[in-house]
Amino acid sequence: MSKNRLKKPDGELNPNLHRLHLIKIANRNLLRNKLRTLLTVLAIFVGSFTLILTHGLGDGMRHYVENQVKNLEGSGVVFVRKKFENENKDEKPQAFSEYKETSQDEAGNLIDPNSLTLTPAQMQAVLKDFADVKSVTPRYPIEGQYVTLEGAKKYQLNLGMLSEGVTQKTEAGKTIDGAGQIMLPVGLARLFSENIESLIGKTATIGYKDGGAMKTLSLEIVGVATKGFMANFNCFVDAETARRIYEDQQRSLPSFNQFGSYTVKLNAASDARIEEIKRKLDAKGFLGETFADGKKRTYDAIGIMTIGLNLFAFIALLAASFGIINTLVIAVMERTKEIGLWKALGMGRGKVFLLFSLESVLIGLWGAMLGVIVGIIVGFIANTYLAAAYAGSFE
């Protein structure tokens, strides 16, 4: 460094070098030993590159899952079932549970404490003290055989039901809001017509087995559902239609009118009220869950995975930080004469420390910038390639 660069215009020594000039000097000092600087920068690059990819992966998974699980929604809807033995407890599950005698409720209904199923009357009795309950719908297990439209081909049918309060996102039309209605998944709808809007209002015929005989049912197409975890292949019908099919299919079975899960629609209950209802259900031996609970479990799982991946990135960055320290310690030891010359020319200890600090900051800056840029480029390329080659079934 020349003495002139350290002087003011009047020729006196200038102890306050311009920060930009210090940055230029720090960069030049780093370029003296290109190989050592490059290796240290690459160590930071690996950590930041890994961090960018893990964050991108975690955010991408969360965004994808959020879009998929939001396909079905419902405000003020609670899914209720009996709790399993030792559920949500710290005790180790027992291989054999004690048998309990069947008793009666206040309405005279037989209650089997060893079974996880209840009749609608028993479920109503459980919820009789809940003032916010608007309706209680069993989750009817139903099976379909085929669906067709105006003499078109018959396609295999997977049936599901939408309870009151549960809505479904649509590509065309609307969600179910009455009896005798059906929603088609978008993939199936396009087999009937590329113009899916034209299907709204038409009549679809579904076939299902009643014992050994095939029965048919005509339903109005009210909507075409977007893709989702449950809606990729299922045709959804209203609860009244589901009940009719269920009765035809299972009225002769011993388990008829026994259900393991119920959908409870509340009268515009707030989040605080829903939590209170869930606590009351828990005290009665029942588990109440909302759509938000299911999403939270999914997001928590993704969050734990992202934290684990980020931990490896932080370890890489920590190791790289020691590399920066090592590089600067060696640089100080190699440049003791130069430091002495700086001081002789009027540079204080603070400026010397600042200069070496700037060198460490610049190493981290270049490594981080390189990691971010390369991470974004690699992520974009990988996303495009994987989506085309391996994720054709994904939305």
Salt bridges, closest charged atoms under 4 A:
GLU66 OE2 - LYS70 NZ 3.04
GLU87 OE2 - ARG81 NH2 2.95
GLU106 OE1 - LYS128 NZ 2.15
ASP129 OD2 - LYS284 NZ 3.84
ASP132 OD2 - ARG273 NE 2.20
GLU164 OE2 - LYS134 NZ 3.37
ASP177 OD2 - LYS174 NZ 3.00
ASP210 OD2 - LYS215 NZ 3.90
ASP210 OD2 - ARG251 NH2 3.31
GLU240 OE2 - ARG243 NH2 2.45
GLU247 OE2 - ARG243 NH1 2.69
ASP248 OD2 - LYS215 NZ 3.35
ASP248 OD1 - ARG251 NH1 3.25
GLU275 OE2 - LYS278 NZ 3.15
GLU276 OE2 - ARG273 NH1 3.01
ASP282 OD1 - LYS83 NZ 2.72
GLU289 OE2 - ARG297 NH1 2.77
ASP293 OD2 - LYS278 NZ 2.75
ASP300 OD2 - LYS296 NZ 2.91
GLU334 OE1 - ARG36 NH2 3.17
GLU338 OE1 - ARG32 NH1 2.58
GLU338 OE1 - ARG335 NE 3.80
GLU359 OE2 - ARG335 NH2 2.98
GLU395 OE1 - LYS227 NZ 3.77
